[in-house]
Amino acid sequence: MRTRVIPAQITTVEDKIVGSLNLMQIMILMTPVFFTTLIYAVLPPSMSFVAYKLTLSAVSFMICLILSLRIKGKVVVNWLSILLRYNLRAKYYIYNKNEAYLRDLYLPTLEKEKAVKKALAKTNQITPTIPITQRVKNLVTLENIVGSQEVEFRYRVNKKGGLNVAFEQIKK
C-alpha cells in the first residue's frame, strides 16, 4: 500500500498539473505558441514561413523555456520579479521630524500676529516688575517663617504627584 505525507501547511504546497510543472510554468511554456501564431499571421509576408519569423519564434521559445525552469524550488520568473522589486524600491529613506505631512498646522495671519504683539506689549507695560531687593526681602521673610518655632511647616504629596505646602501657626 502506498502512503503519502500530507504537509501541515497546505497553503505552501504548489499544485502539480503535468509531471512536475505547475500552472505558472505551463502558461509560460504556452506563450511562445501564441507569439509564434501572431508573428506568422501579422508580419510580412503574412501566412508564410520566412527565416526571420523562425528565429523570432525560436528566441521566444528559448526565453520562455528559461523563465519556466526551477531554481531552488522557485520558478525563474518569481526570482526575476523579486529582484526587480528589490532594485526598483527606494534606496534612501530620509526622516525629517519637522515634516508637515499629516500634521495640523496653525499658521496665524499677519493681522492676528499684529494684534497679538500689541496685546503682549500692553500686558508688559501694565504688569509692574518687582525689584530684586523686594524679592530678596521676601525670601528672607520666608526663611524666617520656616525656621521659627511658632509656625509649623508641612507638605503633602497628593495622588497625582502634586505638592501641597502649608504653614500653620502652632497653638499654645
Summary of the structure (lengths in Angstrom):
residues: 172
radius of gyration: 42.7
end to end distance: 105.9
largest distance: 126.0
contacts: 286
relative contact order: 0.05
helix: 50%
strand: 12%
